[in-house]
């Protein structure tokens, strides 16, 4: 925030002194480019973090599947019951992430949690 305010005050001071429109515009372009590069780097780092988390989750899921498979294979039940257990656990592990993703990506939930609902209602009340 401090850098942003410094940038604004510096820009206004240059415009007030009338050092020249070209200097002000070129300075603004340079600062905008630096800001864009910082945002681009942040986006790149967040994508790298998401890929890392995805790989870790896949390894954990694969380990869980192997543990469940080994537990069912070693259980002293007949084959038909073991297959039903594998089917039920597989169905649960398939449906649970789909429900979680649909809840986390719900537009209505993000609308409420971000405070946009409150802001929109305030704007609508002011206009009425």
N, C-alpha and C positions, 0 to 999 in steps of 0.2 A: 504494500500500500504506500510505503514511504517513497519508493522509486516512482510509482505512478504519479503521486502528488508533485514530486520533483520535476517529472517530465512535463506536467501541465503548467507549473509555475515557470519553468524555463521557456516553454513554448509561448506563453503569454508575455513574458518579459521581452523575448525577441520580437514579437509582434508589436509591442508597445514602443520599443525603441526604434522600430522601423529600420532594422538593420538591412532589410531587403527581403522581398517576398520569395526570391529564389532560395535564399539560405534557410528560411523558415520551412518552406515546402520540402527541401531536400533533407533537412533535419527530421521533419515529420516522417518522411519516407524511410529514412534509416532506422528511426526508433520503431516504426511499424514493422519493418522487416525483422528487427531483433526480437520484437514481441512475438511475431509469427513463428520464428525459429524456436523460441522457447516453448510455445504451445505445441509445435510439431514434435519437439523432443519429449514433452510430457505425454503426448498421445502415443509415441513410440514406446516409451517406458511402460505405459499402462497396458499396451498390447502384449509386451513381453511378459509382464506380470500375469496377465490373464492366461497366456499360453502355459506358463509354468504351473499355475494353479490347476489348469485343465489336465496337464500331464500327471500331476500328483494325484488328483482325483481318479484318474483312470487307473493308476497303479494301485490305489487303495481299493477301488471297485474290483479289479482283477484278483487281488489278494483275498477279498471277501468271497468272491465266487469260488476260488480254489478251496478256501477253508470250508465253505458250505458243501461243496462237492465231496471233499474228503470226509467230512462228518457224516454225510448221508451214505457214502460208500462203506464206511466202517461200521455203520449202525447195524445191529443184529435183527433187521426186519427183512421181510420177503421183498423181492424185486418190485412188484407192483406198488407196494406202499412207498418204497424209496422213490420211485418215479413220480408219484403224486406229490410227495414232499418237495422234490426238486421243481416240479411244475408250479406249485403254490409259492415257493420262495422266489422263483424267477418272475412270476407274475407280479408279486409284491415289489420286487426290485425294479421292475419295468414301470409300474404305475406310479410309485412314489416320486421319482424325479420329474415325471411329467406333471404331476399335481403341483410340485414345488415350483417348477419353472413357470407354469401358467399363473400361479399366485404371484410370484415375484415380478413377472412381466405385465401384470394387469395394469392397464392405463388408469382405471378408476382408483386403484390403490396408490399409484404414484401421484395422481392428481390430488388426492387427499393428503398424503404424507408430505408433499412438497410445499403445501400451503397455498397452492394455486387456487383451490376452491374458495378459500377465504378471500384472496385478492380479487377474484372474479365477482364474488358476491358484493364486496365493498364497492367495486366499480359500478356494478349494476344498481346498487342502492343510491349512489351519487347521481347517476343519470336519471333515475326515476323521480 
